[in-house]
Amino acid sequence: MTLLSGFLLACKAGGAEAGEDSGAGESAFSALPAGLGGDSVALAQAAIDRGLIEKYLKDNGIKGTEQTPTGLFYTVLEKGKGAAVQKGHTVKVHYTGKLLDGTVFDSSVERGEPLEFPIGMGRVIPGWDEGIPLFAIGGKGTLYIPSALAYGSRGFPGSIPANSVLIFDIEVIDAFDPAIAESKAKVESEAKIQAYLQEKGLKASKTESGLYYVVESPGAGNKPTAGQTVSVHYTGKFTDGSEFDSSVKRGEPLSFPLGQGRVIKGWDEGLTYFAKGGKGILIIPPHLGYGSAARGPIPANSVLVFDVEMVEIK
């Protein structure tokens, strides 16, 4: 878990909401005014942070740094040649986060996976929401973020002390309008599903949501409803036949409450078509799976195929 996304999840767990469908947590700093006004403590800390940043830049011979009205400092190494990052866009960013003493507290580069999030929606610290749009796709640079635009007087337990200035070396890997991307992905995934059905000779039913399912055996008794706990054996595959997960091989079915968002949407919907002992196939388009986000062995915008067996319903 990254610090940036980890802080978000911690807020989400506390029940706060930022008004987004994603359920993103509202950061402790999202309500900060544009200026610090007459808050003497905040003004004093801002002055300290500015002094620390300016000293760091001077001591390290860093030139060409600019400053925004909020106190954010940034250096552009490469502006980027792609589209400009705009509020509401989903961005993918590689970063290495450091304290002023050089201590690295987090790095997507070391993990080999960029952080993906909607810009300007309070899903990350304010210094990121402000700083990332200063770069286009392909842009590289450094953000020097005062504590008020980071984790403030709370810090981040175990990693970032209170009132810390943070330094982020960043690279904007991609940025896109999620609505346009989802629309395009739906068209492409539908074509892929139709090709798969034809190749395998399957006659599948399609729901209003876009889920495809094949009932090979309906099972006996009542079908499960939201709130019931189901135990399911499954094998997950891509349309090319390669497997990415299998409870069958582990010898233990997956148990979870149905319809509670504990699994992907395609499962919450698709498993309602099978009673105990039922078997079949779920063919799940990206918007009912993991969408534009890559998850472990699953690439972004993947069509997922699951062979499923309803083992138990409680």
Secondary structure by P-SEA (a helix, b strand, c coil): ccaaaaaaaaaaaaccccccccccccccccccccccccaaaaaaaaaaaaaaaaaaaaaaccccccccccbbbbbbccccccccccccbbbbbbbcccccccccccccccccbbbbbbcccccccaaaaaccccccccccccccccccccccccccccccccbbbbbbbccccccccaaaaaaaaaaaaaaaaaaaaaaacccccccccbbbbbcccccccccccccbbbbbbbcccccccccccccccccbbbbbbccccccccccccccccccccbbbbbbcccccccccccccccccccbbbbbccccccc
